[in-house]
Every structure is written in C-alpha cells, then in structure tokens.
C-alpha cells in the first residue's frame, strides 16, 4: 500500500465527520514529482499536462512551473484552464468539437488545435477566417495509427491502432496534407502530427510507440515542425509503490530527439503526473458479516471515486485507527483479517477494495485511498442517491 504522507495523515485524522469524505491533495509531493519528471526529460521534449486528469485550479497552478502548457478537450475545460492559469499555452483536442467551442478557442488565442477529422478541419478553417483573419492557426493532425510490433498489447485503454472514433484514418493523410499545404486553407498552418494511441503503457512500450509515430510522421514527405506522441504513462493500481520509469523514458526520448533535430517532440501526460498526490479519505460507518465474508461500509463510495469501478481494480488504501467512539451503542468491528470496503450506494458495484488486510477494523476508523489524484472525483457520478459531496483540502 501507499501510505499517506505525514501531512495528509494528520489532516485526515483531524477532520470532523461532517467534512468526510474528503479529497486531500499534497501539493508539495505533486511539485516534487513534477520537478523530477521535467528534470529527466530532454529540453527539446515539451511537457503539456492533460487537464482532463484533474482540473482542480490548485493542481493546475502547482504544475505551472514544470509544464510547457496544458491540453484541453472541451470548451468548458478551455474556459476553466484559461482562468486558472492565465496566459499559458493551450492545445485544444478531442473529438466532436462544436463551432462555438472552436470559436471560443480562437478568441482565446489557443496556439495548437489537434484536428480529429476532415469536418473538424473544415470548421476550423471557416471559423479562423472569421475570428482570426490576421493569424495563421497552428494545426496538428491527429491520426489513428496502427502499431504492428505489439507495443500496445499491454495498454489498459487503447484509443488507436484499431477502429475508434479518435483521429483521422491514416489512409486520409495524402488528401488532408495536400489541402493544408496547397493554399486551400490560408489561415491554417500545418505544424505537425498528433497520435495518442493508448494509456497504461510502461516506458519501453511508450518509447516504441513514440518511435513508430515519429517514423510514420517523418515518412510523409511533408516538412513538419512538431510531433505530439501523447500521454498514457502507466500508473499501476495493483502496485502503488511502483512508478513509471521516467528516467529511462527521458533517455529514450533524448535519442529520438537527437535523431530528428528538425522536430519538437511533445508529450501530454495526465494521470502519471497527478495520481500520486491525491487521497480520498473517509470513515467506516459499519462492519457487517455476510456469507462468511466481512464488509465495511464507508461514507461516500464510487459516486465520489469512480476509478476502481471503471477500471475493475481494488483502490489501494491505508487504515488509520481512531480510538474514540462517541456513541452509546456498541462499536461494530471486524473479526477476521480481511475486509472488503464498500460505499453507501444501493448497488453491489459500489465496491472500493476487496479483501483488504485490516485486522481489528472498527466503525469510526478512517480509511485513506491513495492514487486518487487523477480521474477520480472529476469522472464520478456525483449526484446518484444525492449523498453530500466531499470536502477538498490542498496541503502546501
């Protein structure tokens, strides 16, 4: 298990029950991790943060000194990130952009558009002519590339290499390239290629994917300035003390950059930057026995922390024992050493972690679920059963 930092532990134990569940973020730990990632990447590899992973303003601001910009994927994210970290470079991606979103991005001065389709390109060209007639808007064409060497086999979520709604089909490359280079769209400038193909890959697989993307892009026969190889660096919820090998990845990206001095390479991780700085803290409400197993029901659940239900894993956690029991009735307690932790929802899918080693667990004890700094609160179905929302705490 990944135990909470001392600052997080103290905050979790000090919170009154009315403030639980709570999201507690250790911003000092986040800054330390982001600084390390930036330090082992070569200078010519730009680091953008995928804001979808965790768009809390405090998170965005803490990352500011260590990232070159932010990737947003909706008009809402665009407005939110621009307000939280004003003046920083933004890249606007995602399928299904609306005209209003593109117009807002142009008015905001977004520097890079990740174009997902021919229709996306036509809309951008038409609106750029209206909104920014004196500016050439930078375009990175996102392609859904096939990777033949099996490097996507270990991914937890594949966005490319197979039929998906993401990006352009590679067979469209000649026609799209011609349109962008023959003057048809004078307000657009082809800057490069974007290809985010999968999530959950370790460093060797990520490097293999990056090489495949760069080889394909440079083989198009069109001058390019940038190649964005995406994010998706692995976070292992089954082994929370392991980390993506950023040093090996940085060394491999340095070799790739040296082989292509004409290119700026860009990555856009999200989860792998922020997952480790967040904890979802709650308290045990009840301990009960059912058909030979024991269950602890905690405040909150997967309507606050959707990740374990979505990915089908057990969320790593630590139990923080609480001595006092302020009620006149007996305190429920576990008899065995293994307890499954569930939430308050009226569904058996509200399962946070199975068979947790928690001998002596009692109602009133606190539980801190780690690796909750990304794709947690912001992707959860908050209003199901209308339980209170968690409190938020940012520790500096």
C-alpha positions as CSV (number, residue, x, y, z in Angstrom):
1,X,0.0,0.0,0.0
2,X,1.0,3.6,-0.4
3,X,0.7,5.2,3.0
4,X,-0.4,8.8,3.2
5,X,2.3,11.4,3.8
6,X,2.5,12.7,7.3
7,X,0.7,15.9,6.3
8,X,-2.1,14.0,4.7
9,X,-2.4,11.6,7.6
10,X,-2.6,14.5,10.1
11,X,-5.3,16.3,8.1
12,X,-7.4,13.1,7.6
13,X,-7.4,12.3,11.3
14,X,-8.2,15.9,12.2
15,X,-11.2,16.3,10.0
16,X,-14.6,16.2,11.8
17,X,-17.0,13.6,10.4
18,X,-19.1,16.3,8.8
19,X,-16.2,17.0,6.4
20,X,-15.8,13.4,5.3
21,X,-15.4,12.1,2.8
22,X,-12.6,14.4,1.7
23,X,-10.2,14.7,-1.1
24,X,-6.8,15.6,0.3
25,X,-4.0,16.7,-2.1
26,X,-0.4,17.0,-1.1
27,X,0.8,19.8,-3.4
28,X,4.3,19.6,-2.1
29,X,4.5,16.0,-3.2
30,X,3.0,16.9,-6.6
31,X,5.6,19.7,-7.2
32,X,8.4,17.3,-6.2
33,X,7.2,14.7,-8.6
34,X,6.6,17.1,-11.5
35,X,10.0,18.7,-11.0
36,X,11.6,15.2,-11.2
37,X,9.7,14.4,-14.4
38,X,10.7,17.7,-16.0
39,X,14.4,17.2,-14.9
40,X,14.8,13.8,-16.7
41,X,13.2,14.9,-19.9
42,X,15.4,16.4,-22.6
43,X,15.0,20.1,-23.2
44,X,13.6,19.6,-26.7
45,X,10.7,17.5,-25.4
46,X,7.8,19.7,-24.4
47,X,5.6,18.7,-21.5
48,X,1.9,19.5,-21.6
49,X,-0.5,18.5,-18.8
50,X,-3.7,16.8,-19.9
51,X,-6.1,18.8,-17.8
52,X,-8.8,16.1,-18.0
53,X,-6.9,14.0,-15.5
54,X,-7.5,16.5,-12.7
55,X,-8.6,20.1,-13.5
56,X,-8.7,21.5,-9.9
57,X,-7.3,25.0,-10.1
58,X,-4.8,24.4,-7.3
59,X,-3.5,21.3,-9.2
60,X,-3.1,23.3,-12.4
61,X,-1.3,26.1,-10.7
62,X,1.1,23.8,-8.8
63,X,2.1,22.2,-12.1
64,X,2.7,25.6,-13.7
65,X,6.5,25.9,-13.2
66,X,7.1,22.4,-14.6
67,X,5.0,22.2,-17.7
68,X,5.2,24.0,-21.1
69,X,1.4,24.2,-21.5
70,X,-1.9,22.4,-20.9
71,X,-4.1,20.2,-23.2
72,X,-7.8,20.8,-23.0
73,X,-10.6,18.8,-24.7
74,X,-13.7,20.9,-24.4
75,X,-15.0,24.4,-24.3
76,X,-15.6,24.0,-20.6
77,X,-12.0,22.9,-19.9
78,X,-10.8,25.7,-22.1
79,X,-12.5,28.4,-20.1
80,X,-11.6,26.7,-16.8
81,X,-7.9,26.3,-17.5
82,X,-7.5,29.7,-19.1
83,X,-9.0,31.2,-15.9
84,X,-6.9,29.1,-13.5
85,X,-3.5,29.6,-15.3
86,X,-4.0,32.7,-17.4
87,X,-1.6,33.3,-20.2
88,X,-0.2,29.8,-20.5
89,X,0.0,27.9,-23.9
90,X,-3.0,25.7,-24.6
91,X,-3.6,22.9,-27.0
92,X,-7.2,22.1,-27.9
93,X,-8.0,18.5,-28.7
94,X,-10.8,15.9,-28.5
95,X,-13.4,14.6,-31.0
96,X,-16.7,16.2,-31.6
97,X,-15.7,19.9,-31.3
98,X,-18.6,22.3,-31.7
99,X,-18.4,25.5,-33.7
100,X,-18.9,27.5,-30.5
101,X,-16.0,25.7,-28.8
102,X,-13.7,26.3,-31.8
103,X,-14.7,30.0,-31.9
104,X,-14.0,30.4,-28.2
105,X,-10.6,28.7,-28.6
106,X,-9.7,31.0,-31.4
107,X,-10.8,34.1,-29.4
108,X,-8.8,32.8,-26.5
109,X,-5.7,32.6,-28.7
110,X,-5.2,28.8,-28.5
111,X,-1.8,28.0,-30.1
112,X,-2.4,24.5,-31.2
113,X,-5.5,22.6,-32.5
114,X,-5.5,18.8,-32.6
115,X,-7.6,18.2,-35.6
116,X,-9.5,14.9,-35.5
117,X,-11.4,14.7,-38.8
118,X,-11.9,16.4,-42.2
119,X,-15.0,18.0,-40.8
120,X,-13.1,19.3,-37.8
121,X,-10.6,20.8,-40.2
122,X,-13.2,22.5,-42.4
123,X,-14.9,24.1,-39.3
124,X,-11.6,25.3,-38.0
125,X,-10.7,26.8,-41.4
126,X,-14.0,28.6,-41.8
127,X,-14.0,30.0,-38.3
128,X,-10.4,31.0,-38.4
129,X,-11.1,33.1,-41.4
130,X,-13.9,34.9,-39.4
131,X,-12.4,35.1,-36.0
132,X,-8.6,35.4,-36.6
133,X,-8.2,36.6,-40.2
134,X,-4.7,38.0,-39.5
135,X,-3.4,34.9,-37.8
136,X,-2.2,31.6,-39.1
137,X,-3.7,29.0,-36.7
138,X,-1.4,26.1,-35.8
139,X,-2.7,22.6,-36.7
140,X,-1.6,19.2,-35.5
141,X,-3.4,16.4,-37.4
142,X,-4.3,13.5,-35.1
143,X,-4.0,10.1,-36.8
144,X,-5.2,6.8,-35.5
145,X,-2.1,4.9,-36.4
146,X,-1.7,1.1,-36.4
147,X,1.3,-0.2,-34.5
148,X,2.5,-3.5,-35.8
149,X,5.1,-4.5,-33.2
150,X,2.7,-5.3,-30.4
151,X,3.7,-2.4,-28.2
152,X,0.0,-1.6,-27.5
153,X,-0.7,-5.1,-26.2
154,X,-0.1,-4.1,-22.6
155,X,-2.3,-1.0,-22.6
156,X,-5.2,-0.5,-20.2
157,X,-7.1,1.7,-22.7
158,X,-6.5,1.8,-26.4
159,X,-7.5,4.9,-28.4
160,X,-5.7,3.9,-31.6
161,X,-4.4,1.0,-33.6
162,X,-7.9,-0.3,-34.1
163,X,-11.3,1.1,-35.1
164,X,-12.1,4.0,-32.8
165,X,-13.7,7.5,-33.0
166,X,-10.4,9.2,-32.4
167,X,-8.3,10.8,-35.0
168,X,-8.0,10.5,-38.8
169,X,-7.6,7.2,-40.6
170,X,-4.0,7.1,-42.0
171,X,-5.4,6.5,-45.5
172,X,-6.7,10.1,-45.4
173,X,-3.2,11.5,-44.9
174,X,-2.4,12.4,-48.6
175,X,-5.6,14.3,-49.2
176,X,-5.5,16.1,-45.8
177,X,-1.9,17.0,-46.2
178,X,-2.5,18.3,-49.7
179,X,-5.3,20.6,-48.5
180,X,-3.2,22.0,-45.8
181,X,-0.2,22.7,-48.0
182,X,-1.7,23.9,-51.3
183,X,-3.2,27.1,-50.0
184,X,-6.8,25.9,-49.8
185,X,-6.9,27.0,-46.1
186,X,-4.6,30.0,-46.0
187,X,-5.5,30.8,-42.3
188,X,-4.2,27.4,-41.2
189,X,-0.6,26.3,-40.7
190,X,0.3,22.6,-40.6
191,X,2.6,22.3,-37.6
192,X,2.7,18.6,-37.2
193,X,1.2,15.3,-36.2
194,X,-0.5,14.1,-33.1
195,X,-1.1,10.5,-32.1
196,X,-2.3,9.5,-28.6
197,X,-2.8,5.7,-29.1
198,X,-3.1,4.1,-25.7
199,X,-2.9,4.5,-21.9
200,X,-1.3,2.4,-19.3
201,X,2.0,1.6,-21.1
202,X,5.4,1.2,-19.3
203,X,8.4,3.1,-20.5
204,X,9.7,0.6,-23.1
205,X,6.3,0.3,-24.8
206,X,5.8,4.1,-24.6
207,X,9.2,4.6,-26.4
208,X,8.3,2.0,-29.0
209,X,5.1,3.8,-29.7
210,X,6.8,7.2,-29.8
211,X,9.3,5.9,-32.4
212,X,6.6,4.4,-34.5
213,X,4.7,7.7,-34.5
214,X,7.8,9.8,-35.4
215,X,8.8,7.3,-38.1
216,X,5.4,7.5,-39.7
217,X,5.2,11.3,-39.5
218,X,8.6,11.9,-41.0
219,X,7.9,9.4,-43.7
220,X,5.0,11.5,-45.1
221,X,7.3,13.7,-47.2
222,X,5.9,16.9,-45.8
223,X,8.0,19.3,-43.7
224,X,6.8,19.2,-40.1
225,X,7.9,21.1,-37.0
226,X,6.3,19.1,-34.2
227,X,5.2,15.6,-33.3
228,X,3.0,15.0,-30.3
229,X,3.3,11.4,-29.2
230,X,0.6,11.7,-26.5
231,X,0.5,10.5,-22.9
232,X,-0.8,7.4,-21.2
233,X,2.2,6.6,-19.0
234,X,1.3,3.7,-16.7
235,X,0.0,4.0,-13.2
236,X,-0.1,0.6,-11.5
237,X,-3.0,0.5,-9.0
238,X,-2.0,-3.1,-8.1
239,X,1.5,-2.0,-7.1
240,X,1.1,1.6,-5.9
241,X,4.8,1.9,-4.9
242,X,6.0,1.3,-8.4
243,X,6.4,4.3,-10.8
244,X,6.7,4.8,-14.5
245,X,10.4,4.8,-15.3
246,X,10.7,8.5,-16.3
247,X,14.5,8.4,-16.4
248,X,14.6,5.6,-18.9
249,X,11.8,7.3,-20.9
250,X,13.7,10.6,-20.9
251,X,16.9,8.9,-22.1
252,X,15.0,7.2,-24.9
253,X,13.2,10.4,-25.9
254,X,16.6,12.2,-26.0
255,X,17.9,9.7,-28.5
256,X,14.7,10.1,-30.6
257,X,15.0,13.9,-30.5
258,X,18.7,13.7,-31.5
259,X,17.8,11.6,-34.5
260,X,15.3,14.2,-35.6
261,X,16.8,17.6,-34.8
262,X,14.2,19.3,-37.1
263,X,11.3,18.3,-34.8
264,X,10.0,19.5,-31.5
265,X,8.6,16.4,-29.6
266,X,5.7,16.8,-27.2
267,X,4.1,14.6,-24.6
268,X,0.9,15.2,-22.7
269,X,0.6,13.0,-19.6
270,X,-2.2,13.5,-17.1
271,X,-2.7,10.6,-14.6
272,X,1.0,9.8,-14.3
273,X,1.7,13.4,-13.0
274,X,-1.1,13.8,-10.5
275,X,-2.4,10.4,-9.4
276,X,0.1,10.1,-6.6
277,X,-0.6,13.4,-4.9
278,X,-4.3,12.7,-4.0
279,X,-6.1,10.7,-1.3
280,X,-9.8,10.0,-0.9
281,X,-10.4,10.0,2.8
282,X,-13.4,8.7,4.6
283,X,-14.6,6.9,7.7
284,X,-16.0,3.4,8.4
285,X,-19.8,3.6,9.2
286,X,-20.5,-0.1,9.8
287,X,-18.8,-3.5,9.7
288,X,-21.0,-6.5,8.8
289,X,-20.8,-10.2,8.2
290,X,-22.3,-11.8,5.1
291,X,-22.0,-15.5,4.0
292,X,-18.6,-15.9,5.5
293,X,-17.1,-12.6,4.4
294,X,-16.8,-9.2,6.2
295,X,-17.7,-5.8,4.7
296,X,-17.0,-2.3,5.9
297,X,-19.4,0.3,4.7
298,X,-17.7,3.7,4.4
299,X,-19.0,7.2,3.9
300,X,-19.1,8.0,0.2
301,X,-18.2,5.5,-2.4
302,X,-17.8,5.1,-6.1
303,X,-20.0,8.1,-6.8
304,X,-17.0,10.1,-5.5
305,X,-14.2,7.8,-6.5
306,X,-15.3,6.0,-9.7
307,X,-11.8,4.7,-10.7
308,X,-12.0,1.2,-9.1
309,X,-15.4,0.6,-10.6
310,X,-14.4,1.8,-14.0
311,X,-11.0,0.0,-14.2
312,X,-12.1,-3.1,-12.2
313,X,-9.4,-2.9,-9.7
314,X,-9.1,-2.5,-5.9
315,X,-8.2,1.0,-4.9
316,X,-5.1,1.0,-2.7
317,X,-5.8,2.2,0.8
318,X,-4.5,2.6,4.3
319,X,-6.5,2.3,7.5
320,X,-6.0,4.9,10.2
321,X,-7.2,3.7,13.5
322,X,-9.3,6.0,15.7
323,X,-9.5,5.3,19.4
324,X,-12.6,7.2,20.4
325,X,-16.1,6.0,19.8
326,X,-18.5,8.9,20.7
327,X,-21.8,6.8,20.6
328,X,-23.6,4.9,23.4
329,X,-24.2,1.8,21.3
330,X,-21.7,-1.0,20.7
331,X,-18.9,-0.3,18.1
332,X,-19.0,-2.7,15.1
333,X,-15.7,-4.4,14.4
334,X,-14.2,-7.0,12.1
335,X,-13.5,-10.4,13.4
336,X,-11.1,-11.5,10.7
337,X,-8.1,-10.0,9.0
338,X,-9.7,-9.4,5.6
339,X,-12.4,-6.9,4.9
340,X,-14.0,-5.6,1.7
341,X,-14.6,-1.9,1.6
342,X,-17.9,-0.7,0.1
343,X,-19.7,2.7,-0.2
344,X,-23.2,3.8,0.6
345,X,-24.8,3.3,-2.8
346,X,-27.6,0.8,-3.3
347,X,-25.7,-1.3,-5.8
348,X,-23.2,-4.2,-5.4
349,X,-20.9,-2.4,-7.8
350,X,-20.2,0.2,-5.2
351,X,-17.0,-1.6,-4.2
352,X,-13.8,0.3,-3.5
353,X,-11.5,-2.5,-2.5
354,X,-11.8,-6.3,-1.9
355,X,-10.2,-8.3,0.9
356,X,-8.1,-5.5,2.4
357,X,-5.8,-6.6,5.2
358,X,-7.4,-4.7,8.1
359,X,-7.4,-6.8,11.3
360,X,-9.3,-5.1,14.0
361,X,-11.0,-2.6,11.7
362,X,-13.8,-0.8,13.6
363,X,-16.6,1.7,12.8
364,X,-15.2,5.2,13.2
365,X,-11.7,4.3,11.8
366,X,-10.5,6.4,8.9
367,X,-9.6,5.0,5.5
368,X,-7.3,6.9,3.1
369,X,-7.5,5.6,-0.5
370,X,-4.3,6.5,-2.4
371,X,-3.7,7.2,-6.1
372,X,-6.8,9.4,-6.1
373,X,-5.2,12.4,-7.7
374,X,-6.4,11.7,-11.2
375,X,-9.6,10.6,-12.9
376,X,-11.3,10.3,-9.6
377,X,-13.8,13.0,-8.4
378,X,-13.9,14.6,-11.8
379,X,-15.2,11.5,-13.6
380,X,-17.6,10.3,-10.9
381,X,-21.4,10.2,-11.0
382,X,-21.7,12.7,-8.2
383,X,-25.4,13.0,-7.8
384,X,-26.5,9.4,-7.7
385,X,-28.5,9.0,-4.4
386,X,-27.8,12.6,-3.6
387,X,-25.3,12.0,-0.9
388,X,-23.3,15.0,0.3
389,X,-20.3,16.0,-1.8
390,X,-16.8,15.6,-0.3
391,X,-14.7,18.4,1.0
392,X,-11.5,19.4,-0.7
393,X,-8.1,20.1,1.0
394,X,-4.9,21.3,-0.6
395,X,-1.8,21.0,1.5
396,X,1.2,23.1,0.7
